[in-house]
Amino acid sequence: MDSFADWLRSRDDDELRAVLAARPELVAPVPADLTALAARAATPAAVSRALDRLDAFALAVLAG
């Protein structure tokens, strides 16, 4: 994969639905396309909101 947008494009409908269910703030207002959705998800504020939802174990896994 070259980018997060490419990763999103490679998801099937159920996987994309799960991403959007986990991150409902990404779809209001409705993004024009998956590139816009990926850009919105990658903003510092959006990443911070996503990290705030993780528990200590998930954060430890990400920290490596």
C-alpha distances in whole Angstrom, upper triangle without the diagonal:
4,6,8,9,6,6,10,10,9,12,15,18,19,16,16,20,20,17,20,23,22,21,24,24,21,23,26,27,24,21,21,18,14,14,17,16,13,16,18,17,16,19,21,24,21,20,23,24,21,22,26,26,25,27,28,27,23,24,25,22,19,22,21
4,7,8,6,8,11,11,11,14,18,20,22,19,18,22,21,19,21,24,23,22,24,24,21,23,26,26,24,20,20,17,14,12,16,16,12,14,17,16,14,18,20,22,20,19,23,24,22,23,26,26,26,28,29,28,25,24,26,23,20,22,22
4,5,5,6,9,10,11,13,17,19,20,17,16,19,19,16,18,21,20,18,21,21,17,19,22,22,21,17,17,14,11,9,12,12,9,10,13,12,11,14,16,19,17,16,19,20,18,20,23,23,23,26,27,26,23,22,24,22,19,21,21
4,5,5,6,9,10,11,15,16,17,14,12,16,16,12,14,17,16,15,17,17,14,16,19,20,18,15,16,13,9,8,11,9,6,8,11,9,8,12,15,16,14,13,17,17,15,17,20,20,20,23,24,24,20,20,22,20,17,20,20
4,5,5,6,9,10,13,15,17,14,12,15,16,13,14,17,17,15,17,17,13,15,18,18,16,12,13,9,6,5,8,8,5,8,10,10,10,13,16,18,15,15,19,19,17,19,22,22,22,26,28,27,23,23,26,23,21,23,24
4,5,5,6,9,12,14,16,14,12,16,17,14,16,19,19,18,20,20,17,18,21,21,19,16,15,12,9,8,12,11,9,12,14,13,13,17,20,21,18,18,22,22,20,22,25,24,24,27,29,28,24,25,27,24,21,24,24
4,5,5,7,10,13,14,11,10,14,14,11,14,17,16,16,18,19,16,17,21,21,19,16,17,13,10,10,13,12,9,12,14,12,13,17,19,20,17,16,20,20,17,19,23,22,21,24,26,24,21,22,23,21,18,22,22
4,5,5,9,10,12,9,7,11,11,9,11,14,14,13,15,16,13,14,17,18,15,13,14,10,7,9,11,9,8,11,13,11,12,16,19,19,16,16,19,19,16,19,22,21,21,24,26,25,21,22,25,22,20,23,24
4,6,8,10,12,10,9,12,14,12,13,17,17,16,18,19,16,16,19,19,16,14,14,10,7,9,12,11,10,13,15,14,15,19,22,23,19,19,23,23,20,23,26,24,24,28,30,29,25,26,28,25,23,27,27
4,7,10,12,9,9,13,14,13,15,17,18,18,20,21,18,18,22,23,20,17,17,14,11,12,15,14,13,16,18,16,17,21,24,25,21,21,24,24,21,23,26,25,24,27,29,28,24,25,27,24,22,26,26
4,7,8,6,6,9,10,9,12,14,15,15,17,19,16,16,20,21,18,17,17,14,11,13,16,13,13,16,17,15,17,21,23,24,20,20,23,22,19,22,24,22,22,25,27,26,22,24,26,23,22,25,25
4,6,5,6,9,10,11,12,14,16,17,18,20,18,17,21,22,19,18,18,15,13,16,18,16,16,19,20,18,20,24,26,26,23,23,26,25,22,24,27,24,24,27,29,28,24,26,28,25,24,28,28
4,6,5,6,9,10,11,12,14,15,16,18,16,15,19,20,17,16,17,14,13,16,18,15,16,20,19,18,21,24,26,26,22,23,26,24,21,24,26,24,24,27,30,28,25,27,30,27,26,30,30
4,5,5,6,9,10,10,12,14,15,18,17,16,19,21,18,18,20,17,15,19,20,17,17,21,20,18,21,24,26,26,22,22,25,23,20,23,24,22,22,24,27,26,23,25,27,25,24,28,28
4,5,5,6,9,10,11,12,14,17,15,15,19,21,18,18,19,16,14,17,18,15,15,18,18,16,18,21,23,23,19,19,22,20,17,20,22,19,19,22,24,23,20,22,24,21,21,24,25
4,5,5,6,9,10,11,12,14,12,12,16,17,14,14,15,13,10,13,14,11,12,15,15,13,16,19,21,21,17,18,21,19,16,19,21,19,19,22,25,24,21,23,25,23,21,25,26
4,5,5,6,9,10,10,13,12,11,15,16,14,14,16,14,13,16,16,13,14,18,16,15,18,20,23,22,18,19,21,19,16,20,21,18,19,22,25,24,21,23,26,24,23,27,28
4,5,5,6,9,10,13,12,13,16,18,16,17,19,17,15,18,18,14,15,18,17,14,17,20,22,21,17,17,19,17,14,17,18,15,16,19,22,21,18,20,23,21,20,24,24
4,5,5,6,8,11,10,11,14,16,14,14,17,15,12,15,15,11,11,14,13,11,14,16,18,17,13,14,16,14,11,14,16,14,15,18,21,20,17,18,21,19,18,21,23
4,5,5,5,8,7,7,11,13,11,12,15,13,11,14,14,10,11,14,12,10,14,16,18,17,13,14,17,14,12,16,17,15,16,19,23,22,19,21,24,22,21,24,26
4,6,6,9,10,10,12,15,14,15,18,17,15,18,17,14,15,18,15,13,17,18,20,18,15,16,17,14,12,16,16,13,15,18,21,21,18,20,23,22,21,24,26
4,6,9,9,11,13,16,16,16,19,18,16,18,17,14,14,17,14,12,15,16,17,16,12,13,14,11,9,12,13,10,11,14,18,18,15,16,20,19,17,21,23
4,6,6,8,10,13,13,13,17,16,14,16,14,11,12,14,11,9,12,13,14,13,9,10,12,9,8,11,12,10,12,16,19,19,16,17,21,20,18,21,23
4,5,6,8,10,10,12,15,15,14,17,15,11,13,15,12,11,14,15,17,14,11,13,15,11,11,14,15,13,15,19,22,23,20,21,24,24,22,25,27
4,6,6,9,10,11,15,15,15,16,13,11,13,13,10,9,13,12,14,11,9,12,13,10,10,14,14,13,16,19,22,24,21,21,25,24,22,25,27
4,6,8,8,8,12,12,11,12,10,7,9,10,7,7,10,11,13,11,8,11,13,11,11,14,15,15,17,21,24,24,21,21,25,24,22,24,27
4,6,5,6,10,10,11,13,10,8,11,12,9,10,13,14,17,15,12,15,17,14,14,18,19,17,20,24,27,27,24,25,28,27,25,28,30
3,5,7,11,13,14,15,12,10,13,14,10,12,15,15,17,15,13,16,17,15,16,19,19,19,22,25,28,29,26,26,30,30,27,30,32
4,6,9,12,13,14,11,10,14,13,11,13,16,15,18,16,14,18,19,17,18,21,22,21,24,28,31,32,29,29,32,32,29,32,34
4,7,9,10,12,9,8,12,13,11,13,16,16,19,18,15,18,20,18,19,22,23,22,25,28,31,32,29,29,33,31,29,32,34
4,6,7,9,6,6,9,10,8,11,13,14,17,17,14,17,20,18,18,22,23,22,24,28,31,31,28,28,31,30,27,30,32
4,7,8,6,8,11,11,11,13,16,16,20,20,17,20,23,22,21,25,26,26,28,32,34,35,31,31,34,33,30,33,35
4,5,5,6,9,10,11,12,14,16,20,20,17,19,22,21,21,24,26,25,27,30,33,33,29,29,32,31,28,31,32
4,5,5,6,8,10,10,12,14,18,18,15,17,20,20,18,21,23,23,24,27,30,30,26,26,29,27,24,27,29
4,5,5,6,9,10,11,13,16,17,15,16,20,20,19,21,24,24,25,28,30,30,26,26,29,27,24,27,28
4,5,5,6,9,10,11,15,15,13,15,18,18,17,20,22,22,24,28,30,30,27,26,29,28,25,27,29
4,5,5,6,9,10,14,14,11,13,16,15,14,18,20,19,21,24,27,27,23,24,27,25,22,25,27
4,5,5,6,9,12,13,10,11,15,15,13,16,19,19,20,23,25,25,22,21,24,23,20,22,24
4,5,5,7,10,12,10,11,14,15,14,17,19,20,21,25,26,27,23,22,25,24,21,23,25
4,5,6,9,9,7,9,12,12,12,15,17,17,19,23,25,26,22,22,25,24,21,23,25
4,6,8,9,5,7,10,10,9,12,14,14,16,19,22,22,19,18,21,20,17,20,22
4,6,8,6,6,10,11,10,12,15,16,16,20,22,22,19,18,21,20,16,18,20
4,5,5,6,9,10,11,12,14,16,17,21,22,24,20,19,22,22,18,20,22
4,6,5,6,9,10,10,12,15,16,19,20,22,19,17,20,20,17,18,21
4,6,5,6,9,10,11,13,15,18,20,22,19,17,21,21,18,19,22
4,5,5,6,9,10,11,13,17,19,20,17,16,20,20,17,18,21
4,5,5,6,9,10,11,15,16,18,14,13,16,16,13,15,18
4,5,5,6,9,10,13,15,17,14,12,16,17,14,15,18
4,5,5,7,9,13,15,17,14,13,17,18,15,17,20
4,5,5,7,11,13,14,11,11,15,15,12,15,18
4,5,5,9,10,12,9,8,11,12,10,12,15
4,6,8,10,13,11,10,13,15,13,14,18
4,7,10,12,10,10,13,14,13,15,18
4,7,8,6,6,10,11,10,12,15
4,6,5,6,9,10,11,12,15
4,6,5,6,9,10,10,12
4,5,5,6,9,10,11
4,5,5,6,9,10
4,5,5,6,9
4,5,5,6
4,5,5
4,5
4
